[in-house]
Amino acid sequence: METLPFNENINGNVRTRVFSELVDDSELKWHVDNEDRVVKSLHETDWMIQFDDELPEVLEEGKEFFIPKGLYHRVIKGNGDLKVSIKFV
């Protein structure tokens, strides 16, 4: 079983994930998910999200990013830890 690059708390259909600033860049891989979701940063950060065939975008605090199932995407490491909420829709 593959180790995930974050710690996670689950509350209903919302998950809070924390990516450590110590995570190795190689662990932040392109991937797809099996369900639609909305991702939102819970604090100011310079970490980014990138979708297939698009330029990376900063995970601005409070800005929601819709990720449809099957869309390739990845997180790009910034400074400090990253804390996001993920709502399954």
C-alpha positions in Angstrom: 0.0 0.0 0.0 1.3 3.4 -1.0 1.9 6.0 1.7 0.0 9.3 1.2 1.9 12.6 1.3 -0.5 14.2 3.8 -2.3 13.7 7.2 -6.1 13.7 7.0 -9.1 14.2 9.2 -12.6 13.2 7.9 -15.9 14.8 8.9 -18.8 13.6 6.8 -18.1 14.4 3.1 -15.4 17.0 4.0 -11.8 16.1 4.6 -9.0 18.3 6.0 -5.6 17.5 4.7 -2.2 18.8 5.9 0.8 18.5 3.6 4.0 19.0 5.6 6.7 21.4 4.3 9.0 18.4 4.8 7.2 16.3 2.1 9.5 15.4 -0.8 8.5 16.9 -4.1 8.6 13.4 -5.7 5.6 12.4 -3.5 3.4 15.1 -5.0 2.5 13.1 -8.2 0.1 13.7 -11.1 -3.1 11.7 -10.3 -6.8 11.4 -10.9 -9.6 10.9 -8.4 -12.7 8.7 -8.7 -15.1 11.4 -7.5 -15.8 15.1 -8.1 -14.4 17.4 -5.3 -13.9 21.0 -4.4 -10.5 21.9 -2.8 -10.0 25.1 -0.8 -6.9 26.3 1.1 -7.6 27.2 4.7 -4.8 29.7 5.0 -2.5 32.0 3.0 0.1 29.9 1.1 2.3 29.9 -2.0 1.6 26.2 -2.7 0.0 25.7 -6.1 -2.4 23.4 -7.9 -2.0 22.4 -11.5 -4.6 20.8 -13.8 -3.8 18.8 -17.0 -2.7 21.1 -19.8 -3.0 24.3 -17.6 -0.6 26.5 -15.9 -0.2 26.2 -12.1 -2.4 28.4 -9.9 -1.7 29.5 -6.3 -4.0 27.9 -3.8 -5.3 31.3 -2.6 -6.9 31.2 0.9 -10.6 30.6 0.5 -10.6 30.2 -3.3 -12.4 27.0 -4.4 -11.0 24.8 -7.1 -13.4 22.3 -8.6 -11.8 19.0 -9.7 -14.0 16.7 -11.7 -13.4 13.0 -11.4 -10.8 11.7 -14.0 -9.0 15.0 -14.4 -5.2 14.8 -14.0 -3.9 17.2 -11.4 -1.2 17.7 -8.8 -0.1 19.9 -5.9 3.1 21.9 -6.2 5.1 22.4 -3.0 5.5 25.9 -1.6 6.9 27.2 1.7 5.5 26.0 5.1 2.8 23.4 5.6 -0.4 23.4 3.4 -3.8 22.9 5.0 -6.8 22.3 2.7 -10.4 21.3 2.9 -11.7 18.8 0.3 -15.5 18.5 -0.1 -16.8 15.6 -2.1 -19.7 16.6 -4.4 
